[in-house]
């Protein structure tokens, strides 16, 4: 993902020249209605669409849509024909307009399936000299992006779904804001046995239940978004197992069906084993990220 991002859009290290404040009115009024009007006016100066001004790409840039309480940032490609989410999170437009650094909490549910989205849980934004600035990580480098406001209306408006960062994997249960995956069984199927008649390698098969916590699109195949299987039998490298070909007649018809909010559907997945003695670690990570949530070891006998 990071390599693709860097080829699509590069952020140059531009330094914006700061200018002095235009001054502030030292007189204050106790009229609450006036104070509210001032606050609305300040927030309005931030609300709208902001466009990256330091992109190295001619037909690609980043774009931020800000409401009074939500910021949405997108990768804009092909001169606007394609868009992909980078960030959706909380925002305080009034605080930003007042010169404060605003820490945004990422909407973990809305960004869970966005493969070009940032994986960090929080991101700082500030507005200085009419420029919106924040940091973007591409591969192993971090850049500061600068944006200028281009219109008063947000191009993209999102409602927050969840900013809960709670994620655990223990006792065979992965619990994340978007879903719950519960492993109900695992077994080894050798070559030639039912379900693995044409395979050359033994298969480690997991049965599991998936519960959808939101109204976002979720199927049992989303298992691969969160889990990686590792068989630690190589002294030099991490041996990540490949997916195996296996069809479970009890779950095959429901693998691609959308799970309703609050609904639970059974799923099956298989991995090709390299030997029949080394245990397999099932590693859970945050969606489209290398940040580990937890792991569990499964014996093969």
N, C-alpha and C positions, 0 to 999 in steps of 0.2 A: 504494500500500500504506500509506504513512504517513498519508494523509488518512483512510483507512478505520480505521486503528488509533486515531487521535485521536478519531474519532466513537464508537468502541466503548468506549474506556476512557481516562480522563484521570487523570494522577497529580498530586495536589495537593502543594504544597510545605510539608509538615508537618515540624516539628522536634520530634523526640522528646526529652523531658527526660532527661538522663543522671543516673544515680545512682551512688553510690560502690560499689566492689567489696565483695563480701561478705567479702572477706578470703581469704588463702591460708594453708595450713598450711606453716610454715617448716621443720618437721621432715621429713626425708627418710629413706627406707629403701632398702637395697640389694637388697631382695627383688624380683627381676625379675617374679615372678608378681603381686605386689601392684601394681607399676608397670603391668603389662599390664592388670590389672583396672581400674585408675584410668583408663587411656587408653580402654578400651572404654566405661566409664561416661561419660566426657566426650563421646566421639563419639556415644553414644546420645542425649545431650541435644539433638543437632543433627539426627540422622536422623529423618525423618518428613515430614509435609505442613505447608507454611507457606502462609498465605493473606494476600494484600495487604489492609492495613487502611486505606489512604488512597485507595481508588478513588473517583472521582466518579460512577461508574455504580452504579445500584441492583442491576442484574442481571448485571453483568460485573466481573471482577477478574482479577488474575494469581495463579497458584498455583505453588508450587515443591515438587517432590518430591526429597528428598535421601536418598541412600544413603551408605555410608561413602566412596565414591569417584566418584559421579556425581550431578550436579544436573540436573534436568529442569524447565524453567519453561514453563507453558502459559498462553495466553489462555483464560480461561473465560468463556463467553458464554451468554446466555439461561438464567441460573441453573443452569448446569452441563450443559445439554443439548448444548452444542457446545464443543469444545476444539480449539485449534490451537497448535502448538509455537512457542515463542519462543526457547528456548535448550536445548541438550543439550551438556553438557561435563564435563570432569574436575572433581573436587572432593575436598578433604581435610577430612573432617568433624572429625577430631581437631584439626587446626590451627585450624579455625574456632571450635571449642569453647574453644580456648585463647586466643582473642582476636586471632588473627592475621588479616590480610587475605588471603583466598585468591584467587589468580588462576586462573580456569578457562579451559582451552583448549577452544574450540568443536569439537564433533564435526561436521566439515565434510561428511561423507557423510550422516549421519542428518538433517542440516538443509538439505541442498542443495535439496530439492524442497519445502521448507516456506516458502510465500510470505509468511507473517507472522513468520518467524524473523529474529532479528538477524543482520546481515551482518558484524559485527566478529569478529575471530578470537579475541579474549581479552576477559574480563570479570571485574572485581573484585567480590568478595563479602565482607561482614564482618558479624559478629554483635555487637551492643552493646546492653546493657540488654534482653536477650531479644528483640531485633528483628533480623531479617535485612534488610540494606540492600544495594542495588545501583542502578546508573544505567540508565535506559531513555531511548533517543532516539526522539522522535516528530516527524516532519518535521524542522524545523531547531531543535527545542528538546530539552533534556535535563533529565530529572527524576530525583530520588532516590526510589526506591520502598522502602516499609517493609512488612515482613511479620511476622506473629506465628505461632508454631507452633500448629496446631490438632489434630494427632493424631500419634501416635508411629510410625505406619506410612506409608511413601510411597504416595501414590495411584497414581503412574505410575512404573514401574521400567524403565529402559533400559540396555542394554549398549552401550558405546562401540564404534563401528565404525572411525573414523579421526579423528585430530586433526592430520593432516598438512596443512599450509597451502600446500604446494608447488603452484603453478599457473603454467603457461607457455603462450604461444601464439607459435610461430615455425615458419617453413618449412611453413606450412599445417597444423600439428599443434597442437591444443589438448590439453594434458595437465593434468587436475585429479584430485583424489583419487578421485572417483567414476567417472571415465570418461576415455576418449581419443577425440577427434574428429579424423580425418585427412581433409583435403580432397584428393580424388583427381583432380578435373577441374572446370573451369568453362567455360561457353560462353554466347553470346548467341543468343536465338531471336527473330527479328523477327515482327511481326504477320503472320498469314497462313501462316507456316511451320508444319510439323508440330509439334504440341504447343502451338501458340499460334494456332490457327485463328480463335478468336473474340475474342482479346484486342486491345485498342486500343494497348497499350504494349509495347515490346520487353521481354523477360524475361532476367534474368541467372540462369542455372541453375547450382547447385553440386551435384556428386556427392561423397559423403563416406562414410567407414566409421566406425562407432561401436563401441567396445569397452567392455564393462561390467567394471569392476574389482571390483565388490562384488555382493552378492545383493540390493541395493536395486532397486526397479522402475526400469527405463530402457528407452526406445524411441528410435528414430532421430528422432522428432519433438522430443526434448529439445534438439535443435540450437537452437531458438528461445529456450531458456532462457538460453543462454550468448552467442549471437551477435546483432549488429545490423549491418545494411548501411547505409552512408552514402555518398551521392553528393554531393560538395562542389561544387555548382554554384549555390549561392545565397549572395550576399554578406552577407545579414542573419541567416540562421538555419541551424541544422544540418538538413540534408535527409535525414531517415531514411526509407529506402525501405519501401514496403508489400510485404507478401507477395503473390506472384503465383499465379495458378491454373495449375498444370502437373501432369500425371500422367505419371510415368515407368513404363512397363509392366514394367520390370525390378525396380523397388523398391516399386511401389504396394502389393503384397500383404503386404509385411513392415513397412510404416511404423509400424504400431501394435502389432506383436508384441513381447512382453517379451524382452529380450536376456539370456541366461544369464550368470552370472558367468564371466568369461574369454572369453565369446563375442563375435564381431564380426559386425555386420549393416550392409549398405549402405543409404544413404538419399539422398534428393534433396530439394532445396528451391529455390524460385524467388522472385526479387524483381522488382518492376516498375521499369524504368529510366525516368528522365525525359529522358535524351538518350543518344546513342550514342558520345559522345566523352569525357566526364568519367569518369575511373577511379572505381572503387568501393572504399571501405575497409570491410573486414570487421572489426568490432571485437568482441573477446571480453571479456566482463566476468564477474565472479563471479556465480553464480546468484542471480537476483532482486535484483541490486544494480547500482549505477552505477560500482562500483570496477573500473577497467579492468585487464585482465590483459595485453593486447597487441593489436596490429592489424596487418593486412596489406593492401596495395593490390593490386587486380586490374584489369589493363587490359582494355578491351573489344574489342580487335582482335588 
